[in-house]
């Protein structure tokens, strides 16, 4: 889910770590040397493919029925990102510098920190309506869909595209998960013209998953490999 072209080396190194641990734990399990580049137009079919052994998804799609097809294995650690804490992340609400909105510090409690009338009269950009970080989380914090408050909404297809839309003036506000926002600040030049004007509530970050058809011994060894690499256990009660 965070496999930006500039971070491909990091993604590959992580996967090689998973693969190396699997080879030690499960000899004879044949895993590819490199991850496939995701076709986002076909991602729902991929996640529902019984042959899918390893991927990463969001609790948004999981809450909308994907949990019937995939099993969460482990959670990434988000503490190194502003807005992250262990298995939890939150989204930064971003706007162009100079917007007349409060600029809150990262909250010290799990609750949201949103300016009053955050979306009123503004164009809101979101990656997709099944995204917890880009749409659903903010809707839950606001108590209604963003369309209820915003002048207009724009679907961009991805967090990076939402950052670009706000920077270019095609939108005025977007909710970007804290890890993606850190990546945008690192790799996306237009992010320098943006500022954080609010934060959503804390929610579970993006779990690594396998198909529910994956043999249990392989799923368990994948889970152990991820934990060995610094990932965290999925909280109890969230596996089904």
LOLO-976469 format. One line per 2 residues: number of its first residue (from 1); their letters; for each residue x, y, z of N, C-alpha, C. Coordinates in Angstrom, 3 decimals, decimal comma, always signed. Each point is the difference from the previous one (the first is absolute). Example, Ala and Ser with C-alpha at 12.3 -4.5 7.8 and 13.67 -1.06 7.14 Angstrom:
BEGIN
1) as) +13,190:-5,690:+7,800:-0,890:+1,190:+0,000:+0,900:+1,200:+0,000  -0,350:+1,050:-0,720:+0,820:+1,190:+0,060:-0,770:+1,090:+0,730
***
This chain:
BEGIN
1) xx) +0,819:-1,209:+0,000:-0,819:+1,209:+0,000:+0,858:+1,266:+0,000  +1,251:-0,088:+0,393:+0,901:+1,156:+0,043:+1,137:-0,151:-1,015
3) xx) -0,262:-0,737:-1,060:+1,042:-0,322:-0,972:+0,118:+1,080:-1,070  +0,352:+1,223:+0,418:+0,247:+1,068:-0,962:+1,269:-0,328:-0,788
5) xx) +0,110:+0,451:-1,250:+1,195:-0,318:-0,785:+1,306:+0,371:+0,701  +0,005:+1,146:+0,696:+1,227:+0,437:+0,683:+0,345:-0,885:+1,197
7) xx) -1,005:-0,723:+0,516:+0,204:-0,863:+1,159:+0,056:-1,478:-0,385  +0,100:-0,286:-1,288:-0,005:-1,392:-0,458:+1,118:-0,809:+0,644
9) xx) +1,157:+0,614:+0,185:+1,111:-0,711:+0,637:-0,332:-0,410:+1,428  -0,698:+0,861:+0,735:-0,403:-0,326:+1,363:-1,024:-1,128:+0,002
11) xx) -0,937:+0,063:-0,946:-1,011:-1,059:-0,101:+0,658:-1,339:-0,308  +0,954:+0,018:-0,921:+0,684:-1,232:-0,389:+0,805:-0,558:+1,161
13) xx) +0,686:+0,874:+0,744:+0,791:-0,461:+1,141:-0,904:-0,633:+1,061  -1,166:+0,608:+0,234:-0,930:-0,557:+0,971:-0,468:-1,386:-0,449
15) xx) -0,392:-0,107:-1,275:-0,474:-1,291:-0,499:+1,098:-1,054:+0,071  +1,219:+0,378:-0,319:+1,092:-0,972:+0,088:+0,190:-0,487:+1,432
17) xx) -0,252:+0,898:+0,964:+0,063:-0,421:+1,393:-1,085:-1,006:+0,333  -1,220:+0,259:-0,492:-1,093:-0,956:+0,204:+0,353:-1,340:-0,635
19) xx) +0,477:+0,064:-1,228:+0,315:-1,223:-0,754:+1,109:-0,803:+0,684  +1,035:+0,697:+0,469:+1,114:-0,680:+0,662:-0,472:-0,689:+1,273
21) xx) -0,855:+0,668:+0,759:-0,525:-0,617:+1,211:-0,888:-1,191:-0,325  -0,752:+0,097:-1,079:-0,856:-1,101:-0,405:+0,808:-1,210:-0,438
23) xx) +1,098:+0,242:-0,688:+0,829:-1,104:-0,461:+0,590:-0,761:+1,182  +0,279:+0,738:+1,083:+0,513:-0,665:+1,184:-1,082:-0,746:+0,758
25) xx) -1,195:+0,580:+0,033:-1,111:-0,576:+0,759:-0,781:-1,048:-0,779  -0,050:+0,173:-1,318:-0,836:-0,882:-0,820:+0,764:-0,428:-1,248
27) xx) +0,985:-0,873:+0,152:+0,746:-0,468:-1,171:-0,935:-0,616:-1,034  +0,277:+0,310:-1,252:-0,818:-0,558:-1,074:-1,127:+0,897:-0,440
29) xx) -0,305:+1,056:+0,780:-1,009:+0,965:-0,426:+0,651:+0,930:-1,019  -0,521:+0,011:-1,203:+0,621:+0,741:-1,103:-0,613:+1,388:-0,110
31) xx) +0,724:+1,015:+0,431:-0,466:+1,378:-0,087:+0,868:+0,765:-0,995  -0,568:+0,923:-0,773:+0,768:+0,739:-1,004:+1,039:+0,905:+0,651
33) xx) +1,051:+0,315:-0,749:+1,048:+0,862:+0,522:-0,453:+1,449:+0,153  -0,961:+0,420:-0,835:-0,461:+1,396:+0,047:-1,521:+0,037:+0,044
35) xx) -0,519:+1,042:+0,596:-1,442:+0,216:+0,013:-0,480:+0,461:-1,362  -1,205:-0,392:-0,362:-0,604:+0,530:-1,221:-0,416:+1,449:+0,218
37) xx) +0,139:+0,811:-1,047:-0,511:+1,369:+0,053:-1,514:-0,073:-0,108  -0,687:+0,615:+0,941:-1,446:-0,150:+0,114:-0,741:+0,714:-1,126
39) xx) -0,947:-0,703:-0,604:-0,929:+0,597:-0,955:-1,210:+0,465:+0,796  -0,080:+1,305:+0,271:-1,047:+0,492:+0,889:-1,396:-0,192:-0,574
41) xx) -0,121:-0,039:-1,314:-1,329:-0,218:-0,572:-0,503:-1,414:+0,275  +0,924:-0,919:+0,215:-0,393:-1,383:+0,251:+0,236:-0,443:+1,437
43) xx) +0,167:+0,959:+0,920:+0,403:-0,364:+1,354:-1,071:-0,790:+0,741  -1,275:+0,314:-0,218:-1,045:-0,736:+0,695:-0,003:-1,475:-0,417
45) xx) +0,214:-0,257:-1,297:+0,073:-1,382:-0,476:+1,222:-0,704:+0,584  +1,125:+0,709:+0,093:+1,217:-0,580:+0,575:-0,236:-0,400:+1,448
47) xx) -0,572:+0,920:+0,780:-0,224:-0,286:+1,419:-0,952:-1,175:+0,208  -0,908:-0,216:-0,945:-0,973:-1,091:+0,123:+0,460:-1,294:-0,665
49) xx) +1,167:+0,010:-0,593:+0,536:-1,187:-0,675:+0,446:-1,021:+1,052  -0,537:-1,214:-0,015:+0,400:-1,004:+0,988:+1,495:-0,320:-0,034
51) xx) +0,666:+0,303:-1,108:+1,430:-0,283:-0,120:+0,873:+1,127:+0,546  -0,602:+1,093:+0,460:+0,779:+1,138:+0,505:+0,617:-0,361:+1,351
53) xx) +1,321:-0,011:+0,052:+0,711:-0,431:+1,200:+0,371:+1,177:+0,894  +0,330:+1,142:-0,591:+0,475:+1,112:+0,826:-0,351:+1,325:-0,657
55) xx) -0,588:+0,894:+0,779:-0,290:+1,342:-0,475:-0,200:+0,902:+1,215  -0,351:+1,240:-0,277:-0,338:+0,947:+1,054:-1,280:+0,710:-0,406
57) xx) -0,875:+0,219:+0,952:-1,250:+0,679:-0,297:-0,306:+0,978:+1,125  -1,228:+0,480:+0,032:-0,436:+1,037:+0,927:-1,235:-0,508:+0,736
59) xx) -0,185:+0,468:+1,233:-1,179:-0,429:+0,743:-1,291:+0,577:-0,580  +0,106:+0,929:-0,926:-1,184:+0,471:-0,706:-0,613:-1,096:-0,838
61) xx) +0,722:-0,519:-1,010:-0,533:-1,123:-0,770:-0,329:-1,214:+0,865  +0,812:-0,252:+1,035:-0,283:-1,137:+0,873:-1,366:+0,148:+0,668
63) xx) -0,325:+1,218:+0,424:-1,283:+0,231:+0,669:-1,174:-0,049:-0,966  +0,313:+0,075:-1,300:-1,061:-0,014:-1,011:-0,148:-1,365:-0,675
65) xx) +0,554:-1,052:+0,617:-0,214:-1,353:-0,500:+1,250:-0,766:-0,383  +1,132:+0,678:-0,165:+1,217:-0,704:-0,415:+0,469:-1,002:+1,053
67) xx) -0,348:+0,234:+1,280:+0,418:-0,895:+1,077:-0,481:-1,424:-0,229  -1,030:-0,187:-0,819:-0,487:-1,349:-0,300:+0,968:-0,766:-0,898
69) xx) +0,906:+0,734:-0,653:+0,897:-0,627:-0,978:+1,455:-0,051:+0,456  +0,394:+0,879:+0,905:+1,405:+0,054:+0,421:+0,101:-0,066:+1,516
71) xx) +1,174:-0,443:+0,452:+0,287:-0,096:+1,430:+1,125:+0,987:+0,337  -0,208:+0,927:+0,931:+1,089:+0,885:+0,436:+1,099:-0,817:+0,685
73) xx) +1,256:+0,352:-0,309:+1,148:-0,713:+0,553:+0,702:+0,796:+1,095  +0,264:+1,268:-0,262:+0,735:+0,854:+0,933:-0,182:+1,444:-0,432
75) xx) +0,314:+0,908:+0,917:-0,149:+1,436:-0,254:+1,369:+0,670:-0,088  +0,182:+0,955:-0,903:+1,233:+0,784:-0,001:+0,105:+0,837:+1,272
77) xx) +1,203:+0,391:+0,333:+0,282:+0,896:+1,115:+0,013:+1,436:-0,532  -0,833:+0,864:+0,556:-0,150:+1,369:-0,503:+0,654:+1,059:+0,891
79) xx) +0,662:-0,405:+1,056:+0,489:+0,972:+0,973:+1,053:+0,952:-0,547  +0,643:-0,363:-1,084:+1,042:+0,872:-0,555:-0,578:+1,147:-0,827
81) xx) -1,320:+0,017:-0,188:-0,631:+1,045:-0,807:-0,830:+0,922:+0,887  +0,077:+1,294:-0,246:-0,859:+0,939:+0,732:-1,448:-0,378:-0,223
83) xx) -0,735:-0,217:+1,083:-1,377:-0,459:-0,109:-0,157:-1,491:+0,202  +1,102:-0,741:+0,143:-0,058:-1,443:+0,202:+0,353:-0,395:+1,421
85) xx) -0,528:-1,155:+0,429:+0,304:-0,524:+1,335:-0,215:-1,504:-0,021  +1,072:-0,766:-0,087:-0,117:-1,453:-0,034:-0,812:-0,458:-1,193
87) xx) -1,063:-0,762:+0,254:-0,841:-0,509:-1,090:-0,950:+1,066:-0,530  -0,034:+1,167:+0,650:-0,971:+1,029:-0,364:+0,605:+1,091:-0,875
89) xx) -0,809:+0,520:-0,898:+0,382:+1,165:-0,789:-1,169:+0,966:-0,013  +0,235:+1,173:-0,478:-1,074:+0,960:-0,244:+0,337:+0,727:-1,291
91) xx) -0,959:+0,728:-0,529:+0,218:+0,736:-1,234:+0,228:+1,471:+0,287  +0,905:+0,583:-0,772:+0,219:+1,445:+0,041:-0,960:+0,650:-0,985
93) xx) -0,698:+1,036:+0,436:-0,815:+0,807:-0,910:+0,898:+1,089:-0,548  +0,218:-0,004:-1,313:+0,962:+0,921:-0,600:-0,706:+1,061:-0,839
95) xx) +0,606:+1,178:-0,025:-0,506:+1,126:-0,791:+1,198:+0,802:-0,477  -0,230:+0,910:-0,907:+1,093:+0,861:-0,464:+0,398:+0,980:+1,100
97) xx) +1,265:+0,336:+0,044:+0,481:+1,004:+0,945:-0,808:+1,285:-0,171  -0,377:+0,601:+1,112:-0,754:+1,245:-0,069:-1,484:-0,177:+0,150
99) xx) -0,497:-1,257:-0,014:-1,427:-0,220:+0,241:-0,355:+0,498:+1,399  -1,115:+0,639:+0,137:-0,416:+0,573:+1,288:-0,621:-1,074:+0,888
101) xx) +0,799:-0,969:+0,391:-0,451:-1,081:+0,871:+1,004:-0,180:+1,127  -0,475:-0,488:+1,131:+0,904:-0,274:+1,109:+0,988:-1,093:-0,397
103) xx) +1,188:+0,057:+0,542:+1,038:-0,997:-0,276:+0,341:-0,682:+1,326  -0,718:-1,076:+0,361:+0,208:-0,618:+1,306:+1,251:-0,872:+0,051
105) xx) +0,525:-0,149:+1,196:+1,072:-0,957:+0,219:-0,566:-1,414:-0,110  +0,880:-0,984:-0,192:-0,457:-1,386:+0,001:-0,648:-0,301:+1,345
107) xx) -1,221:-0,500:+0,019:-0,691:-0,228:+1,277:+0,764:-0,981:+0,899  -0,094:+0,216:+1,298:+0,613:-0,901:+0,965:-0,957:-1,091:+0,438
109) xx) -1,253:+0,101:-0,393:-1,013:-1,015:+0,312:-0,499:-0,603:-1,308  -0,720:-1,129:+0,061:-0,459:-0,646:-1,241:-1,037:+0,789:-0,784
111) xx) -0,600:+1,029:+0,605:-1,086:+0,713:-0,659:+0,493:+0,885:-1,140  -0,934:+0,388:-0,856:+0,316:+0,880:-1,129:+0,248:+1,428:+0,470
113) xx) +0,717:+0,744:-0,822:+0,187:+1,443:+0,203:-0,312:+0,669:-1,328  -1,248:+0,445:-0,145:-0,467:+0,547:-1,269:-0,495:+1,425:+0,195
115) xx) +0,420:+0,928:-0,856:-0,530:+1,364:+0,096:-1,508:+0,020:-0,225  -0,666:+0,941:+0,626:-1,429:+0,165:-0,225:-0,249:+0,375:-1,460
117) xx) -1,033:-0,561:-0,578:-0,345:+0,282:-1,397:+1,157:-0,329:-0,951  +0,669:-1,097:+0,274:+1,164:-0,423:-0,788:-0,279:-0,016:-1,502
119) xx) -1,127:-0,585:-0,402:-0,294:-0,179:-1,424:-0,964:+1,033:-0,561  -0,552:+0,845:+0,842:-1,052:+0,925:-0,440:+0,465:+0,873:-1,158
121) xx) -0,698:-0,107:-1,134:+0,309:+0,816:-1,163:+1,249:-0,398:-0,744  +0,584:-1,130:+0,351:+1,272:-0,405:-0,603:-0,152:-1,263:-0,850
123) xx) +0,978:-0,239:-0,862:+0,035:-1,198:-0,838:+0,862:-1,036:+0,710  -0,572:-1,158:+0,247:+0,687:-1,071:+0,720:+0,452:-1,072:-0,977
125) xx) +1,284:-0,355:+0,029:+0,550:-1,065:-0,841:+0,169:-1,261:+0,840  -0,370:-1,140:-0,565:+0,186:-1,269:+0,707:+0,500:-1,045:-0,985
127) xx) +0,698:-0,991:+0,513:+0,542:-1,032:-0,884:-1,092:-0,964:-0,470  -0,778:-0,553:+0,925:-1,130:-0,860:-0,376:-0,955:-0,089:+1,183
129) xx) -1,246:-0,297:-0,269:-1,007:+0,000:+1,058:+0,082:-1,213:+0,912  +0,829:-1,006:-0,353:+0,191:-1,124:+0,915:+1,284:+0,151:+0,808
131) xx) +0,639:+1,152:-0,107:+1,250:+0,251:+0,731:-0,300:+0,503:+1,399  +0,542:-0,682:+1,010:-0,194:+0,453:+1,382:+0,708:+1,326:+0,233
133) xx) +1,221:+0,123:-0,488:+0,790:+1,201:+0,266:-0,427:+1,190:-0,833  -0,445:-0,238:-1,230:-0,293:+1,104:-0,902:-1,440:+0,455:-0,021
135) xx) -0,914:-0,852:+0,561:-1,427:+0,334:-0,106:-0,812:-0,471:+1,218  -0,003:-1,299:+0,259:-0,884:-0,544:+1,017:+0,309:+0,522:+1,399
137) xx) +1,304:+0,087:+0,342:+0,368:+0,472:+1,329:-0,477:+1,420:+0,253  +0,197:+0,868:-0,975:-0,452:+1,386:+0,146:-1,522:+0,056:+0,090
139) xx) -0,673:-0,814:-0,814:-1,464:-0,028:+0,056:-0,480:-0,390:+1,395  +0,660:-0,967:+0,598:-0,393:-0,430:+1,346:+0,289:+1,087:+1,029
141) xx) +1,097:+0,711:-0,154:+0,311:+1,090:+0,927:-0,996:+1,151:-0,138  -0,420:+0,267:-1,226:-0,938:+1,104:-0,248:-1,441:-0,376:+0,304
143) xx) -0,281:-1,297:-0,003:-1,360:-0,451:+0,245:-0,861:-0,074:-1,243  +0,601:+0,238:-1,156:-0,720:-0,068:-1,273:+1,028:-0,013:-1,126
145) xx) -0,427:-0,382:-1,179:+0,896:-0,036:-1,152:+0,556:+1,388:-0,301  +1,237:+0,096:-0,472:+0,575:+1,306:-0,330:-0,850:+0,819:-0,955
147) xx) -0,746:-0,668:-0,887:-0,853:+0,715:-0,952:-1,038:+0,879:+0,694  -0,366:-0,380:+1,216:-1,006:+0,774:+0,736:+0,535:+1,393:+0,342
149) xx) +1,315:+0,104:+0,197:+0,590:+1,250:+0,469:+0,728:+0,766:-1,099  +0,627:-0,722:-0,922:+0,836:+0,643:-1,014:-0,842:+0,613:-1,119
151) xx) +0,564:+0,981:-0,644:-0,648:+0,574:-1,177:-0,015:-1,011:-1,142  +1,081:-0,765:-0,089:+0,122:-1,007:-1,051:+1,062:-1,005:+0,435
153) xx) -0,075:-1,225:-0,506:+1,030:-0,994:+0,268:+0,592:-0,487:-1,319  +1,249:-0,435:+0,071:+0,728:-0,462:-1,189:+0,684:-1,318:+0,333
155) xx) -0,264:-1,048:-0,766:+0,680:-1,286:+0,157:+1,294:+0,023:-0,799  +1,119:-0,322:+0,649:+1,304:+0,078:-0,667:+0,613:-1,359:-0,309
157) xx) -0,402:-1,038:+0,729:+0,558:-1,327:-0,224:+1,196:-0,346:+0,860  +0,570:+0,971:+0,724:+1,155:-0,303:+0,841:+0,394:+1,178:+0,865
159) xx) +0,667:-0,283:+1,115:+0,425:+1,067:+0,902:+0,951:+0,991:-0,684  +0,920:-0,521:-0,785:+0,949:+0,901:-0,664:-0,731:+0,922:-0,963
161) xx) -0,970:-0,534:-0,711:-0,786:+0,813:-0,923:-0,817:+1,045:+0,758  -0,445:-0,330:+1,213:-0,732:+0,979:+0,813:+0,915:+1,133:+0,434
163) xx) +1,220:-0,341:+0,389:+0,999:+1,034:+0,344:+0,214:+0,927:-1,187  +0,165:-0,578:-1,175:+0,226:+0,798:-1,205:-1,214:+0,863:-0,326
165) xx) -1,200:-0,543:+0,205:-1,219:+0,760:-0,297:-0,121:+1,219:+0,897  +0,312:-0,146:+1,284:-0,068:+1,140:+0,917:+1,079:+1,023:-0,358
167) xx) +1,195:-0,456:-0,277:+1,089:+0,923:-0,333:-0,299:+0,781:-1,277  -0,664:-0,656:-0,955:-0,293:+0,639:-1,287:-1,257:+0,858:+0,035
169) xx) -0,745:-0,036:+1,104:-1,213:+0,803:+0,110:-1,245:-0,670:-0,537  +0,107:-1,278:-0,383:-1,193:-0,715:-0,460:-0,876:-0,435:+1,173
171) xx) +0,579:+0,030:+1,197:-0,718:-0,286:+1,240:+0,610:+0,874:+1,082  -0,687:+0,072:+1,136:+0,470:+0,874:+1,074:+0,364:-0,745:+1,280
173) xx) -0,554:-1,183:+0,181:+0,250:-0,805:+1,197:+0,100:-1,457:-0,430  +0,878:-0,766:+0,658:+0,046:-1,452:-0,200:+0,459:-0,644:+1,297
175) xx) -0,434:-1,240:+0,225:+0,428:-0,792:+1,156:+1,009:-1,033:-0,484  +1,228:+0,100:+0,522:+1,112:-0,839:-0,459:+0,548:-0,779:+1,183
177) xx) +0,060:-1,324:-0,103:+0,480:-0,747:+1,158:+1,433:+0,410:+0,330  +0,347:-0,089:+1,288:+1,225:+0,644:+0,480:+1,258:-0,548:-0,664
179) xx) +0,020:-1,287:-0,341:+1,178:-0,536:-0,686:+0,077:+0,531:-1,429  -1,127:+0,053:-0,695:-0,008:+0,549:-1,357:+0,382:+1,482:+0,014
181) xx) -0,440:+0,723:+1,028:+0,364:+1,409:+0,102:+1,501:+0,152:+0,209  +0,594:-0,865:+0,823:+1,454:+0,029:+0,183:+0,718:-0,291:-1,317
183) xx) -0,527:-0,932:-0,783:+0,595:-0,313:-1,291:-0,154:+1,169:-0,964  -1,154:+0,666:+0,040:-0,206:+1,156:-0,871:+0,997:+1,105:+0,327
185) xx) +0,238:+0,221:+1,287:+0,966:+1,022:+0,398:+1,416:-0,364:-0,448  +0,237:-1,276:-0,140:+1,333:-0,482:-0,405:+0,178:-0,027:-1,519
187) xx) -1,063:-0,390:-0,712:+0,148:-0,279:-1,423:-0,806:+0,907:-0,930  -0,998:+0,693:+0,502:-0,891:+0,777:-0,861:+0,289:+1,490:+0,175
189) xx) +0,679:+0,639:-0,965:+0,410:+1,405:+0,169:-1,139:+0,945:+0,345  -1,205:-0,233:-0,561:-1,100:+0,921:+0,238:-0,480:-0,012:+1,448
191) xx) +0,379:-1,028:+0,771:-0,427:-0,072:+1,400:+0,583:+1,138:+0,826  +1,086:+0,603:-0,462:+0,621:+1,104:+0,737:-0,921:+1,210:+0,093
193) xx) -0,966:+0,090:-0,909:-0,932:+1,133:+0,004:-1,241:-0,275:+0,837  -0,034:-1,150:+0,696:-1,179:-0,402:+0,759:+0,286:-0,010:+1,494
195) xx) -1,062:+0,054:+0,781:+0,130:-0,027:+1,453:-1,084:-0,878:+0,591  +0,241:-0,499:+1,200:-0,981:-0,828:+0,706:-0,937:+0,908:+0,782
197) xx) -1,306:-0,154:-0,234:-0,986:+0,856:+0,679:-0,910:-0,802:+0,933  +0,234:-1,283:+0,134:-0,806:-0,807:+0,899:+0,442:-1,448:-0,041
199) xx) -0,534:-0,790:+0,939:+0,328:-1,423:+0,089:-1,278:-0,788:+0,292  -0,151:-1,139:-0,650:-1,110:-0,891:+0,322:+0,318:-0,767:+1,278
201) xx) -0,977:-0,766:+0,470:+0,220:-0,873:+1,150:+0,982:-1,117:-0,357  +0,580:-0,594:+1,039:+0,841:-1,176:-0,201:-0,844:-1,189:-0,439
203) xx) +0,556:-0,775:-0,930:-0,648:-1,246:-0,421:+1,081:-1,007:-0,352  -0,399:-1,268:-0,117:+0,966:-1,036:-0,338:+0,610:+0,254:-1,372
205) xx) +1,308:-0,170:-0,079:+0,704:+0,179:-1,254:-0,277:-1,118:-0,997  +0,749:-0,010:-1,076:-0,288:-0,862:-1,151:+0,631:-1,385:+0,182
207) xx) -0,795:-1,045:+0,232:+0,560:-1,317:+0,302:+0,523:-0,731:-1,233  +0,977:-0,847:+0,239:+0,415:-0,969:-1,007:-0,975:-1,171:+0,078
209) xx) -0,339:-0,561:-1,157:-1,057:-1,016:-0,056:+0,396:-1,148:-0,912  -0,708:-1,098:+0,154:+0,080:-1,127:-0,919:-1,413:-0,500:-0,261
211) xx) -0,173:-0,761:-1,062:-1,319:-0,569:-0,295:-0,429:-0,941:+1,112  -1,292:-0,085:+0,245:-0,511:-0,964:+0,973:+0,161:-1,437:-0,502
213) xx) +0,365:-0,156:-1,278:+0,263:-1,326:-0,550:+1,463:-0,413:+0,159  +0,857:+0,907:+0,439:+1,408:-0,345:+0,221:+0,096:-1,042:+1,116
215) xx) +0,747:-1,073:-0,201:+0,140:-1,008:+1,067:+0,441:+0,642:+1,311  -0,567:-0,471:+1,089:+0,215:+0,635:+1,304:+1,479:+0,039:+0,383
217) xx) +0,765:-1,050:-0,319:+1,412:-0,011:+0,407:+0,787:+1,073:-0,746  -0,382:+0,306:-1,244:+0,683:+1,063:-0,748:-0,403:+1,368:+0,545
219) xx) -1,297:+0,181:+0,281:-0,455:+1,270:+0,562:+0,683:+0,289:+1,332  +0,125:-1,009:+0,838:+0,618:+0,198:+1,313:+1,484:+0,334:-0,123
221) xx) +0,668:-0,615:-0,949:+1,425:+0,291:-0,186:+0,209:+1,381:-0,610  -0,922:+0,411:-0,854:+0,048:+1,375:-0,492:-0,168:+0,983:+1,163
223) xx) -0,950:-0,289:+0,877:-0,225:+0,869:+1,156:+1,260:+0,093:+0,854  +0,637:-1,124:+0,258:+1,211:-0,005:+0,815:+1,127:+0,767:-0,683
225) xx) +0,100:-0,138:-1,323:+1,035:+0,731:-0,737:-0,214:+1,501:+0,134  -1,249:+0,446:-0,102:-0,307:+1,427:+0,131:+0,311:+0,507:+1,406
227) xx) -0,344:-0,768:+1,011:+0,289:+0,403:+1,379:+1,505:+0,088:+0,204  +0,753:-0,938:-0,566:+1,458:+0,028:+0,099:+0,570:+1,276:-0,599
229) xx) -0,640:+0,511:-1,042:+0,470:+1,207:-0,683:-0,504:+1,287:+0,654  -0,653:-0,103:+1,145:-0,399:+1,195:+0,737:-1,462:+0,372:-0,119
231) xx) -0,795:-0,803:-0,714:-1,436:+0,263:-0,046:-0,636:-0,407:+1,323  -1,243:+0,379:+0,187:-0,687:-0,204:+1,264:-1,221:-0,905:-0,181
233) xx) -0,410:-0,622:+1,091:-1,155:-0,888:-0,026:-1,266:+0,785:-0,347  -0,897:-0,639:-0,749:-1,321:+0,570:-0,231:-0,771:-0,047:+1,309
235) xx) -0,593:+1,103:+0,441:-0,739:-0,023:+1,267:-1,063:-1,084:+0,031  -0,189:-0,567:+1,173:-0,996:-1,063:+0,176:-1,368:+0,477:-0,441
237) xx) -0,739:-0,896:-0,640:-1,337:+0,319:-0,444:-0,073:+0,594:-1,385  +1,142:+0,239:-0,638:-0,014:+0,615:-1,328:+0,364:-0,984:-1,108
239) xx) +0,143:-1,274:+0,318:+0,442:-0,987:-0,981:-1,163:-0,522:-0,846  -1,214:+0,102:+0,488:-1,143:-0,593:-0,710:-0,931:+1,100:-0,515
***
